[in-house]
Amino acid sequence: MAVGSRFMHFRNERARELGLMADLLDKYLSGEVSTYPIHNAIAHLRDNTTIPQLKNQQANDNIWGYDIEDFEIPIETIKHVKPNDITKGSASLTLKIRADINKWNSFEDPLIELGFNVVIKGIGTKVYHFGFHIDKHIAGDAAEPHPIYHLQYNLNPTKLDEPDLGALFYIDTPRIMHKPLDFILGITFLTCNFYPTAFEVLCNDNVFNKLNKQYQESIWKPYFHTLANHWKPFEQKSIVWTPANSICPIFL
């Protein structure tokens, strides 16, 4: 089944935006990152015979999305790192996103499924790992309540049978409430936290800022407006806690 022309127009626009982000990374971080995983996702978005499946095997042409496999950036923020023999590190992102075209730029949640998985590698006298993920909880698949979008740490991202956890106590909770991230917002999140020099350079580019504002509008606006609307009425004129990026530094 081929995707209809209206939906392909939408997908081609998202592919174009991923291409703009890839160009920015090539421009400013050439030699530091490989944009191959991005271009692979772009190719799938532009292929009108490719309809991404949901976990339940559903596949309709109004569903769009892409996968990013092992996109890696260097880690610059190792000043207070432990163990102290670590001299360099990297952050590797694997991302799976599925969304509903009909809910884009609305006040509904535009995402159906999200898996934003990061593996952190530190290199010293040996190789160390930890990780975290930000994903969307599917109702009914857990015994305890937790936020629909949440961040969770993973102290065994390489899935060793007997990981060396030292004196650490690993537990599945808490799942910490977190705003959803696609790849474009995810680049901002990763560079801000792990590669701040690159973040500052990118923030000086108007294309980068425009992309982030556009995706904040499409993905974060319904999320935060829904939260704010819990206190009815939403008294927008009474807001005095500014600027917003004092709360969230990657608001651009």
C-alpha positions in Angstrom: 0.0 0.0 0.0 1.4 3.4 -1.0 1.0 6.4 1.2 -1.4 9.0 -0.1 -0.2 12.3 -1.5 -1.5 14.5 1.4 0.3 12.3 4.0 3.5 12.1 1.8 3.6 15.9 1.7 3.6 16.0 5.5 6.3 13.3 5.6 8.5 15.1 3.0 8.3 18.2 5.2 9.5 16.3 8.2 12.2 14.7 6.1 13.3 18.2 4.9 13.6 19.4 8.5 15.7 16.4 9.5 17.9 17.2 6.5 18.3 20.8 7.7 19.4 19.4 11.1 21.9 17.0 9.4 23.3 20.0 7.4 23.8 22.0 10.6 25.6 19.1 12.2 27.8 18.6 9.2 28.5 22.4 9.1 29.4 22.9 12.7 30.4 19.4 14.0 32.1 17.9 10.9 34.4 15.1 12.1 32.7 14.9 15.5 29.5 13.2 14.4 28.3 11.1 11.6 24.9 12.1 10.0 24.4 8.8 8.2 21.7 7.6 10.8 19.8 10.8 10.0 19.9 10.4 6.2 18.8 6.8 6.6 15.7 8.0 8.5 15.1 10.6 5.8 15.2 8.0 3.1 12.5 6.0 4.9 10.3 9.0 5.4 10.5 9.8 1.7 9.7 6.3 0.6 5.9 6.2 -0.1 5.9 2.4 0.2 7.2 2.5 3.8 4.5 2.8 6.5 6.0 2.5 10.0 4.3 -0.2 12.2 3.2 0.3 15.7 3.9 -2.2 18.4 0.5 -3.8 17.9 1.4 -4.3 14.2 -1.1 -1.6 13.1 0.1 0.3 10.0 -2.1 3.1 8.5 -0.8 5.8 6.2 -1.7 8.5 8.7 1.0 7.1 10.9 4.4 8.5 10.4 7.7 8.1 12.2 11.3 7.1 11.8 14.1 5.2 13.5 17.6 6.6 14.4 20.2 4.0 15.1 23.3 4.7 17.2 23.7 8.5 16.5 26.8 9.4 18.6 28.2 12.7 19.9 31.3 13.3 22.1 30.9 14.1 25.8 32.5 17.3 26.8 31.1 17.5 30.4 33.5 15.2 32.2 34.9 17.7 34.7 33.4 15.9 37.8 33.2 12.5 36.3 33.6 9.3 38.3 35.6 7.1 38.2 38.4 9.7 37.8 40.4 7.7 35.3 37.9 8.5 32.6 39.4 10.8 30.0 36.8 10.9 27.3 33.3 9.7 26.6 30.4 9.6 24.1 26.6 9.6 24.1 24.9 7.3 21.6 21.2 7.8 20.8 18.8 5.2 19.4 15.4 6.7 18.7 12.1 5.3 17.6 9.1 7.6 17.1 5.6 6.9 15.8 3.0 9.7 15.5 -0.3 10.6 14.1 -0.2 13.1 11.2 -3.8 14.2 12.0 -2.8 15.3 15.5 0.3 17.4 14.5 0.0 21.1 15.5 -3.1 20.5 17.6 -3.6 20.4 21.4 -3.7 16.6 21.3 -0.7 14.4 22.0 0.9 14.0 18.6 2.9 11.0 19.5 1.7 7.4 19.7 5.0 5.6 20.6 8.3 7.0 21.7 11.6 5.4 22.6 14.5 7.8 23.2 17.4 5.6 24.4 20.8 7.0 25.3 23.9 4.9 26.2 26.8 6.9 27.8 30.3 5.4 27.4 33.3 6.5 29.4 36.8 5.5 28.5 39.5 5.2 31.1 41.6 2.2 32.2 38.5 0.3 31.1 35.2 1.1 29.4 32.3 2.2 31.6 28.6 2.5 30.7 25.4 3.8 32.0 22.2 4.9 30.2 18.8 6.4 30.3 15.7 6.5 28.2 12.7 8.8 27.7 9.7 6.9 26.5 5.9 6.9 26.3 4.1 4.7 28.7 1.4 2.5 27.2 -1.5 2.3 29.7 -1.9 -1.1 31.3 1.6 -2.5 31.0 2.8 -1.7 34.5 1.6 -2.3 38.1 2.6 1.1 39.5 1.4 4.5 38.2 3.9 6.7 36.5 4.0 9.6 34.0 3.0 9.0 30.4 6.3 10.5 29.3 9.1 9.7 31.7 12.9 9.4 32.1 14.3 6.3 33.6 18.0 5.4 34.3 19.6 2.2 33.1 22.8 1.1 34.9 23.2 -1.9 32.6 22.7 -0.6 29.0 24.9 -3.3 27.5 22.7 -6.0 29.0 25.4 -7.9 30.7 24.2 -11.0 32.7 26.4 -10.0 35.7 27.0 -6.2 35.4 29.6 -4.7 37.8 27.4 -2.4 39.9 29.8 -2.0 42.8 28.0 -0.6 45.8 25.1 0.7 43.7 21.5 -0.4 44.3 19.5 -0.6 41.1 15.8 -0.4 41.1 13.2 0.1 38.3 11.7 3.3 39.8 11.3 6.2 39.9 10.1 7.1 36.5 10.7 10.8 36.3 8.2 13.0 34.4 9.9 14.4 31.3 8.7 16.2 28.2 8.7 14.2 25.0 11.6 14.5 22.5 11.9 13.8 18.8 15.3 13.9 17.1 15.4 17.6 16.5 14.5 18.5 20.1 16.7 15.6 21.2 19.8 17.1 19.6 19.2 20.2 21.6 18.8 18.2 24.8 21.9 16.1 24.2 24.2 18.9 23.2 23.0 21.2 26.1 23.8 18.4 28.6 26.8 16.7 27.2 28.4 19.0 24.5 27.7 22.6 25.6 30.3 24.1 23.2 28.3 22.6 20.3 25.0 23.8 21.8 26.3 27.4 22.0 27.4 27.3 18.4 24.2 25.8 17.1 22.1 28.3 19.1 23.8 31.1 17.2 22.3 29.7 13.9 18.8 31.0 12.9 17.9 27.7 11.2 18.6 25.7 14.3 16.5 28.1 16.4 13.7 28.1 13.9 13.6 24.3 13.8 13.5 24.0 17.6 10.8 26.6 18.0 8.7 24.8 15.4 9.0 21.4 17.1 8.5 22.9 20.6 5.2 24.3 19.1 4.2 21.0 17.7 5.3 18.6 20.5 5.7 20.6 23.7 2.9 23.1 23.4 0.1 20.5 23.9 2.1 18.9 26.6 2.6 22.0 28.7 -0.8 23.6 27.9 -2.4 20.4 29.2 -0.4 20.5 32.4 -1.2 24.2 32.9 -4.9 23.6 32.2 -5.0 21.4 35.3 -5.4 24.7 37.3 -8.5 26.1 35.6 -8.8 28.7 34.3 -5.4 28.9 32.8 -4.5 32.4 33.8 -2.0 33.3 31.0 -2.0 37.0 31.8 -0.9 36.3 35.4 2.4 34.6 34.5 5.3 36.3 36.2 7.8 33.4 36.4 10.0 34.4 33.4 12.0 33.8 31.4 10.8 30.3 30.6 14.3 29.1 29.8 15.3 29.7 33.4 13.1 26.6 34.0 14.0 24.8 30.8 17.3 25.9 29.3 16.5 24.4 25.9 13.5 26.7 25.4 14.8 28.7 22.4 
